[in-house]
């Protein structure tokens, strides 16, 4: 059974790295199932650069977890040719009694032979002179084929299509051609993808179709607003600086040690989310985990962190809307819909070179998301200093930060969106 492990939309390093590291652990712990790390959003240039620096197989993009045709399609163990005689089919029916059989013309898929094709031909022959006088070839009794369905067609849409079709079965194609077939029996029960959530627990932050999935676990370090589940599930939610720290703790609890590459991946997510252990969200547990992972990975913690952040793109070269959206979270407080983004840089000296265009980009992001207020915190991870760009909103006057320009505020010592900025934003809205 496949179990997908996914972080949140707009995947950051903690999200991607924790999914990767937890999949590695669970594939060791539970070899009867296959744990697949995926991401449900596109990576920013900075995240791509850092993951390439780690030299790993980057978790593949998965658009959604809606049930699809490929989740229920069949693949026959037998193979018949269009020029085979019907006696070949009779032998198959005696053993398996299928409602549809895939037929090939040499090596190319030819179509589906259904039990209705056989019944109709038999009835026609018997109607002629009350007996069957010859055995036909398979192609002679096959009726016109219905258009195939795509393997990625939604389950519900394909079920409706088959219900309105005169055929008992339909061929399924994917990007490589014929992939299998479906019959009406395939749609008696809707399948559910199995999913573990890391670095988030709210449906609005999760992969599309999460409401149709079977959630079997949550690993997170944020506030709980968890999705309702049908059954009790495993949850490890701790107030630590990084989800990767929690994943590392899971290795310890299961008497496992991550391999050196996985240790570096977990260290990457930890260092990123704690801003090289400088963020106020950093705990003693994070510090210990970081040093142990650095030792296992064979790297210097400080040097690794600096080299990692050297891969971060400067904001002056980035598209504003793309940069803002790459790590952007939405909150609803007192009927005010707020969006808060964060970008990391290694210096703020060039802030005035791009602050105006980023303010315009932030306004566009606000409008596109139907928000009342949007802010972007730009954090210098080396010098522990941030700046805030804001759209217009009456709550701005209650912010405790010094204005340094239109829609621009100075935030010395502020590093954490969750622990330092968010409480001030919520307080400003409540005033």
SERO-553620 format. One record per residue (C-alpha): residue number from 1; x, y, z; residue in one letter. Coordinates in steps of 0.25 Angstrom, whole numbers, plus 5000, padded with zeros to 4 digits. Layout:
<bamars>
  pos     X     Y     Z  code
  NUM     X     Y     Z     A
...
</bamars>
This chain:
<bamars>
  pos     X     Y     Z  code
    1  5000  5000  5000     X
    2  5005  5014  4996     X
    3  5005  5024  5007     X
    4  5008  5039  5003     X
    5  5015  5048  5013     X
    6  5013  5063  5009     X
    7  5016  5076  5015     X
    8  5008  5089  5013     X
    9  5005  5097  5001     X
   10  5016  5107  4997     X
   11  5026  5096  5002     X
   12  5038  5102  5010     X
   13  5050  5094  5014     X
   14  5045  5089  5027     X
   15  5033  5084  5020     X
   16  5040  5076  5009     X
   17  5052  5071  5018     X
   18  5043  5066  5029     X
   19  5034  5058  5018     X
   20  5047  5053  5012     X
   21  5053  5049  5026     X
   22  5040  5043  5031     X
   23  5038  5034  5019     X
   24  5052  5029  5021     X
   25  5049  5025  5035     X
   26  5035  5019  5032     X
   27  5041  5010  5020     X
   28  5050  5004  5030     X
   29  5040  5002  5041     X
   30  5028  4997  5032     X
   31  5034  4990  5020     X
   32  5020  4984  5017     X
   33  5016  4998  5012     X
   34  5023  5008  5003     X
   35  5024  5022  5009     X
   36  5025  5033  4998     X
   37  5030  5047  5001     X
   38  5023  5057  4992     X
   39  5021  5072  4991     X
   40  5007  5079  4988     X
   41  5013  5092  4983     X
   42  5024  5097  4974     X
   43  5038  5100  4980     X
   44  5044  5114  4980     X
   45  5057  5116  4973     X
   46  5064  5117  4987     X
   47  5058  5104  4992     X
   48  5062  5097  4979     X
   49  5076  5102  4980     X
   50  5078  5097  4994     X
   51  5072  5083  4991     X
   52  5081  5082  4979     X
   53  5092  5086  4989     X
   54  5088  5074  4998     X
   55  5089  5065  4985     X
   56  5076  5057  4988     X
   57  5064  5052  4980     X
   58  5055  5064  4982     X
   59  5041  5059  4986     X
   60  5032  5059  4974     X
   61  5020  5069  4972     X
   62  5007  5063  4974     X
   63  4995  5072  4970     X
   64  4984  5065  4979     X
   65  4980  5052  4986     X
   66  4966  5051  4980     X
   67  4963  5037  4976     X
   68  4966  5034  4961     X
   69  4964  5024  4951     X
   70  4978  5019  4953     X
   71  4974  5015  4967     X
   72  4964  5005  4963     X
   73  4968  5001  4949     X
   74  4971  4986  4946     X
   75  4982  4979  4938     X
   76  4979  4965  4933     X
   77  4989  4954  4935     X
   78  4985  4948  4921     X
   79  4987  4954  4907     X
   80  4979  4950  4895     X
   81  4981  4954  4880     X
   82  4970  4959  4871     X
   83  4973  4948  4862     X
   84  4971  4937  4873     X
   85  4959  4928  4872     X
   86  4948  4930  4882     X
   87  4952  4916  4888     X
   88  4964  4924  4894     X
   89  4954  4933  4901     X
   90  4945  4921  4906     X
   91  4957  4916  4913     X
   92  4959  4929  4920     X
   93  4944  4930  4924     X
   94  4944  4916  4930     X
   95  4955  4920  4939     X
   96  4953  4935  4943     X
   97  4939  4939  4937     X
   98  4944  4953  4934     X
   99  4934  4964  4929     X
  100  4944  4970  4920     X
  101  4957  4965  4913     X
  102  4968  4974  4907     X
  103  4971  4970  4892     X
  104  4984  4973  4885     X
  105  4987  4973  4870     X
  106  5001  4967  4870     X
  107  5008  4976  4880     X
  108  4998  4988  4879     X
  109  4986  4990  4888     X
  110  4973  4987  4880     X
  111  4962  4989  4889     X
  112  4953  4982  4900     X
  113  4945  4969  4898     X
  114  4933  4969  4907     X
  115  4924  4958  4911     X
  116  4913  4966  4904     X
  117  4921  4965  4891     X
  118  4921  4950  4893     X
  119  4906  4949  4897     X
  120  4901  4957  4885     X
  121  4909  4949  4875     X
  122  4904  4936  4881     X
  123  4890  4941  4881     X
  124  4891  4945  4866     X
  125  4897  4932  4862     X
  126  4886  4924  4869     X
  127  4875  4933  4863     X
  128  4880  4929  4849     X
  129  4878  4914  4849     X
  130  4878  4910  4864     X
  131  4892  4906  4864     X
  132  4906  4911  4863     X
  133  4913  4906  4851     X
  134  4927  4912  4852     X
  135  4937  4918  4862     X
  136  4940  4933  4859     X
  137  4953  4941  4862     X
  138  4952  4950  4873     X
  139  4952  4963  4864     X
  140  4940  4958  4857     X
  141  4931  4959  4869     X
  142  4936  4971  4876     X
  143  4927  4983  4875     X
  144  4931  4998  4873     X
  145  4940  5003  4884     X
  146  4936  5015  4893     X
  147  4947  5026  4895     X
  148  4957  5022  4906     X
  149  4958  5029  4919     X
  150  4970  5035  4925     X
  151  4977  5029  4937     X
  152  4977  5042  4944     X
  153  4962  5044  4942     X
  154  4955  5047  4955     X
  155  4948  5034  4960     X
  156  4934  5041  4961     X
  157  4935  5046  4947     X
  158  4939  5033  4941     X
  159  4928  5026  4949     X
  160  4918  5035  4943     X
  161  4924  5033  4929     X
  162  4923  5018  4930     X
  163  4909  5018  4936     X
  164  4904  5025  4923     X
  165  4912  5016  4914     X
  166  4906  5003  4908     X
  167  4919  4996  4910     X
  168  4922  4988  4923     X
  169  4937  4993  4922     X
  170  4946  5004  4917     X
  171  4960  5004  4913     X
  172  4970  5013  4922     X
  173  4981  5021  4915     X
  174  4992  5029  4921     X
  175  5004  5037  4915     X
  176  5010  5024  4911     X
  177  4998  5018  4904     X
  178  4989  5007  4909     X
  179  4990  5005  4924     X
  180  4979  4996  4928     X
  181  4963  4996  4928     X
  182  4952  4998  4937     X
  183  4938  4991  4939     X
  184  4926  4995  4946     X
  185  4930  4987  4958     X
  186  4943  4995  4960     X
  187  4934  5007  4964     X
  188  4925  5000  4975     X
  189  4934  5006  4986     X
  190  4942  5019  4985     X
  191  4956  5017  4989     X
  192  4964  5027  4998     X
  193  4978  5031  4998     X
  194  4986  5029  5011     X
  195  4993  5042  5015     X
  196  5002  5046  5026     X
  197  5003  5061  5028     X
  198  5016  5068  5033     X
  199  5019  5082  5037     X
  200  5004  5086  5036     X
  201  4990  5080  5041     X
  202  4980  5089  5035     X
  203  4972  5085  5022     X
  204  4973  5099  5016     X
  205  4988  5098  5016     X
  206  4988  5084  5011     X
  207  4989  5077  4998     X
  208  4976  5077  4989     X
  209  4966  5066  4992     X
  210  4971  5064  5006     X
  211  4956  5063  5010     X
  212  4955  5050  5002     X
  213  4967  5044  5008     X
  214  4970  5035  5019     X
  215  4979  5043  5028     X
  216  4987  5033  5037     X
  217  4997  5042  5044     X
  218  5001  5057  5047     X
  219  5015  5061  5050     X
  220  5015  5076  5053     X
  221  5020  5088  5062     X
  222  5009  5098  5059     X
  223  4996  5101  5066     X
  224  4986  5090  5065     X
  225  4974  5092  5056     X
  226  4974  5078  5051     X
  227  4966  5071  5041     X
  228  4955  5062  5046     X
  229  4958  5048  5044     X
  230  4949  5035  5044     X
  231  4959  5027  5053     X
  232  4969  5030  5064     X
  233  4982  5033  5057     X
  234  4997  5035  5061     X
  235  5000  5050  5065     X
  236  5013  5056  5069     X
  237  5011  5071  5071     X
  238  5022  5078  5079     X
  239  5025  5093  5081     X
  240  5039  5091  5075     X
  241  5046  5100  5065     X
  242  5045  5090  5054     X
  243  5037  5079  5049     X
  244  5050  5072  5045     X
  245  5054  5072  5060     X
  246  5041  5064  5063     X
  247  5045  5054  5052     X
  248  5059  5052  5057     X
  249  5052  5050  5071     X
  250  5044  5039  5064     X
  251  5057  5032  5060     X
  252  5062  5032  5074     X
  253  5049  5027  5079     X
  254  5049  5015  5069     X
  255  5064  5012  5072     X
  256  5068  5017  5058     X
  257  5080  5026  5053     X
  258  5078  5033  5040     X
  259  5088  5031  5030     X
  260  5098  5042  5027     X
  261  5090  5048  5015     X
  262  5077  5047  5023     X
  263  5083  5054  5035     X
  264  5088  5066  5026     X
  265  5074  5067  5020     X
  266  5068  5068  5034     X
  267  5078  5077  5038     X
  268  5075  5086  5026     X
  269  5060  5087  5030     X
  270  5064  5090  5045     X
  271  5074  5100  5041     X
  272  5065  5107  5032     X
  273  5053  5108  5041     X
  274  5061  5112  5053     X
  275  5070  5122  5045     X
  276  5083  5115  5049     X
  277  5077  5113  5063     X
  278  5075  5128  5065     X
  279  5060  5129  5064     X
  280  5053  5130  5077     X
  281  5045  5118  5073     X
  282  5058  5110  5075     X
  283  5058  5101  5088     X
  284  5068  5093  5095     X
  285  5063  5080  5088     X
  286  5066  5087  5074     X
  287  5080  5091  5078     X
  288  5083  5077  5083     X
  289  5077  5071  5070     X
  290  5085  5080  5061     X
  291  5098  5077  5067     X
  292  5095  5062  5067     X
  293  5090  5062  5052     X
  294  5103  5071  5048     X
  295  5111  5060  5054     X
  296  5104  5049  5048     X
  297  5104  5056  5034     X
  298  5119  5059  5036     X
  299  5118  5074  5035     X
  300  5121  5087  5043     X
  301  5107  5092  5048     X
  302  5111  5107  5046     X
  303  5118  5105  5033     X
  304  5107  5096  5028     X
  305  5096  5107  5031     X
  306  5104  5118  5025     X
  307  5107  5111  5012     X
  308  5092  5107  5012     X
  309  5087  5121  5013     X
  310  5098  5126  5003     X
  311  5089  5118  4992     X
  312  5077  5127  4996     X
  313  5074  5137  4984     X
  314  5074  5152  4986     X
  315  5060  5158  4986     X
  316  5065  5168  4976     X
  317  5066  5158  4965     X
  318  5053  5150  4969     X
  319  5039  5152  4963     X
  320  5031  5159  4975     X
  321  5018  5151  4975     X
  322  5026  5138  4973     X
  323  5035  5141  4985     X
  324  5024  5146  4994     X
  325  5015  5134  4991     X
  326  5027  5124  4993     X
  327  5025  5124  5008     X
  328  5011  5131  5011     X
  329  5001  5127  5021     X
  330  4987  5132  5023     X
  331  4980  5134  5037     X
  332  4966  5138  5040     X
  333  4964  5147  5053     X
  334  4952  5155  5057     X
  335  4946  5154  5043     X
  336  4959  5160  5037     X
  337  4966  5151  5027     X
  338  4981  5153  5028     X
  339  4993  5148  5020     X
  340  5007  5147  5025     X
  341  5019  5144  5017     X
  342  5033  5143  5020     X
  343  5046  5143  5012     X
  344  5060  5140  5017     X
  345  5072  5148  5012     X
  346  5086  5150  5016     X
  347  5086  5165  5017     X
  348  5076  5177  5017     X
  349  5085  5187  5011     X
  350  5078  5187  4997     X
  351  5064  5187  5003     X
  352  5061  5201  4997     X
  353  5065  5195  4983     X
  354  5053  5186  4983     X
  355  5043  5190  4994     X
  356  5034  5198  4985     X
  357  5032  5187  4975     X
  358  5030  5177  4986     X
  359  5019  5186  4992     X
  360  5012  5185  4979     X
  361  5014  5170  4978     X
  362  5008  5169  4992     X
  363  4996  5177  4989     X
  364  4994  5168  4976     X
  365  4995  5155  4985     X
  366  4985  5161  4995     X
  367  4975  5164  4984     X
  368  4977  5150  4978     X
  369  4975  5143  4991     X
  370  4963  5152  4996     X
  371  4970  5157  5008     X
  372  4967  5169  5016     X
  373  4982  5171  5020     X
  374  4995  5165  5016     X
  375  5009  5167  5021     X
  376  5023  5162  5017     X
  377  5034  5160  5027     X
  378  5048  5160  5021     X
  379  5058  5154  5030     X
  380  5073  5156  5030     X
  381  5077  5142  5036     X
  382  5092  5146  5038     X
  383  5090  5159  5046     X
  384  5077  5156  5053     X
  385  5069  5167  5047     X
  386  5056  5168  5039     X
  387  5048  5178  5031     X
  388  5033  5178  5029     X
  389  5025  5182  5016     X
  390  5010  5184  5018     X
  391  4998  5187  5010     X
  392  4989  5198  5015     X
  393  4980  5194  5027     X
  394  4975  5202  5039     X
  395  4982  5192  5048     X
  396  4995  5197  5043     X
  397  4995  5208  5053     X
  398  4995  5199  5065     X
  399  5008  5191  5060     X
  400  5020  5193  5070     X
  401  5030  5195  5059     X
  402  5037  5208  5054     X
  403  5032  5213  5040     X
  404  5044  5215  5031     X
  405  5036  5218  5019     X
  406  5023  5217  5013     X
  407  5017  5203  5016     X
  408  5031  5199  5022     X
  409  5035  5197  5036     X
  410  5048  5193  5043     X
  411  5048  5181  5052     X
  412  5062  5179  5059     X
  413  5063  5166  5066     X
  414  5050  5160  5060     X
  415  5053  5147  5054     X
  416  5040  5138  5056     X
  417  5027  5140  5048     X
  418  5020  5130  5058     X
  419  5025  5135  5071     X
  420  5028  5149  5069     X
  421  5021  5155  5057     X
  422  5008  5148  5058     X
  423  5004  5151  5072     X
  424  5006  5166  5069     X
  425  4998  5165  5056     X
  426  4987  5158  5064     X
  427  4988  5169  5075     X
  428  4987  5180  5065     X
  429  4975  5174  5059     X
  430  4968  5173  5072     X
  431  4971  5188  5076     X
</bamars>
